[in-house]
Amino acid sequence: MPHARSLLSLLDLPRPEIERLWLASAGWKDQRSRRRARFADRRVATIFDGPAFRTRLAFDTAIDAVGAHRVDLPLVLGEREPIEDTAAILSSAVDAVVVRARDHQSVASLAGACDVPVINAMTDAGHPVEIFSEAFSVLERRGPIDDVVLTFVGDATNVLRSWCELTVGFELQVRHVCPPGHNLDEDFLAGLAEMGQRGSVTTTHDLAEGVVGADVLYTDAWPLAARKPGRRRAAFEPYRITTDVLDAAGPKAILMHVMPVKRGDEVTAEAFADPRSVSLAAKRNLAPTHAAIVERALG
């Protein structure tokens, strides 16, 4: 069993805990330079498979903010030794582990074998800490998440899955707009419903229909195959977010992008530069929200 303070998906956090952590995030944002002396003897291992520019920067800043020591480990889970052996070493050397890996099962295996909390900093199954932060940015701008309609335009990515996980505890409406064949997995959606889902997830292939009345337009990079000429790109081109799409959403809609952004693909340069686009401003919340997550892991 993973440690009680591990965070592998947003489903690990009941609504009251998410709200408490958003409140803590606001505190970290107001006092960026404060330190926690009680964490001065704590060590947090970071394992990043890939460049992870924003995630690495956010966690480096967050770990420093809480006063702990970061131990960066250049390894790939399961590459040189069984994950259980890696977990045994980490459990006796550090107080928490932050890991970003392509394969979610490898992170789940690490968490199951570790005696210390493990934080999922992104896998192919979800991006919980990023969406925890993005939802905090939506909360700042649009008020309670229960009242928000979020239209996600693009492929059924790990980022979308994490947004959908928030519909279990909140009356958040997630609309997925995508080309045919790029829907969310039905078993995943059925699992959310079985958990007593308070919000909703709907899917449409009509961009005009999906954006009307949305409070937030959210998007992610297109699949690799759609970034070059061909059938896949032709399928995604009708789903590009432009300023006209923003206008259709309504006067109060905001645009957010998980980043990195591919201008001219999933969003035009004009739309991304539009005052309604808050993507870059939202990334300023990564460090304080990640500090709240690290603080929770360290107890």
C-alpha positions, -999 to +999 in steps of 0.1 A: +000+000+000+012+035-008+020+058+021-011+077+034+004+110+022+013+098-013-003+116-042-007+095-073-039+110-087-064+137-076-087+108-066-063+103-037-075+137-022-110+140-009-127+174-015-120+188+020-083+180+016-081+197-018-098+228-004-074+228+026-044+226+002-057+254-020-059+275+012-024+266+020-013+274-015-027+309-011-006+313+021+025+302+002+017+326-026+014+355-002+047+346+016+070+333-010+102+336+010+091+320+043+108+289+055+097+260+078+125+253+103+108+220+112+116+206+077+153+217+078+164+181+084+141+166+057+152+153+023+131+151-008+143+130-038+133+142-072+133+118-102+125+134-136+124+113-167+127+138-195+134+176-195+104+186-172+113+223-173+083+238-155+078+208-132+114+207-122+115+245-115+083+244-095+094+215-073+129+229-068+113+262-057+087+245-035+112+222-017+134+252-010+104+272+002+095+246+028+131+245+040+138+209+029+168+196+010+164+183-026+183+153-038+181+150-076+185+115-088+192+110-125+176+076-129+148+058-148+126+036-127+132-001-134+161+005-159+190-008-138+173-026-109+139-038-098+117-009-086+113-025-052+151-023-046+150+014-056+121+019-032+140+002-003+170+025-007+149+056-010+128+047+021+159+047+042+175+078+027+148+104+021+115+116+036+095+119+003+099+112-034+088+134-063+088+114-095+079+121-131+079+091-154+062+080-186+047+048-173+022+053-145+024+017-133+061+021-125+053+051-103+025+031-087+049+003-080+074+026-064+047+041-042+035+007-032+070-004-022+081+029-005+078+036+032+077+073+024+052+095+005+055+095-033+042+124-054+033+118-090+048+148-109+034+134-142+028+100-159+009+089-190-022+084-168-024+119-152-008+151-142-023+157-107+000+184-093-002+205-125-040+204-126-043+210-088-024+242-096-044+251-127-076+246-108-063+269-081-058+295-108-093+290-121-106+294-085-088+327-082-104+340-114-138+323-116-147+315-080-159+281-067-150+252-090-185+239-086-198+267-107-173+263-136-178+249-171-144+239-185-141+229-222-110+209-230-102+210-267-079+183-281-068+147-276-077+127-245-044+134-227-032+127-191-040+164-184-077+159-193-079+128-172-067+148-141-093+175-148-120+148-150-109+134-116-119+167-100-155+160-111-158+133-084-156+158-055-168+190-073-198+199-095-173+209-122-186+204-158-159+192-181-167+192-218-143+173-240-141+185-276-121+162-299-119+146-333-138+113-336-117+084-322-099+105-296-124+102-268-116+093-232-116+057-223-151+045-214-138+024-184-122+055-170-154+075-172-174+046-158-150+045-128-156+081-121-194+076-121-190+046-097-172+069-072-203+090-068-193+117-093-208+151-084-198+168-116-200+157-152-178+148-182-194+151-217-179+146-251-187+163-284-169+165-318-185+199-326-162+227-315-188+254-319-212+235-297-186+227-271-173+262-264-206+281-260-210+292-224-176+278-213-159+297-184-125+281-193-112+269-226-083+245-219-060+228-244-029+207-247-004+200-275-016+178-303-003+143-307+030+139-324+014+125-355-008+156-358+022+180-358+032+171-393+013+170-426-010+140-430-043+125-422-040+130-384-032+167-387-062+172-410-084+156-383-072+180-357-070+213-377-108+220-372-101+220-334-076+248-334-084+276-309-085+310-325-097+344-313-130+337-330-134+305-309-127+326-278-154+351-289-179+323-294-173+311-258-185+343-244-172+376-230-160+362-197-142+331-210-105+326-203-080+305-222-055+282-205-028+259-219-009+233-200+023+242-220+045+238-238+024+255-265+027+248-302+015+281-318-002+274-351-013+239-340-037+236-311-039+274-307-030+304-329-004+328-318-030+356-317-053+336-294-024+327-271-014+364-269-050+375-263-056+392-230-081+364-223-053+339-223-040+335-187-017+305-193+015+323-185+000+340-154-013+307-142+022+292-142+031+316-114+010+294-091+030+263-097+056+270-070+032+279-042+007+251-050+036+226-052+049+239-019+015+230-003+018+195-018+053+190-006+044+203+029+015+178+030+039+149+020+064+159+048+036+159+073 
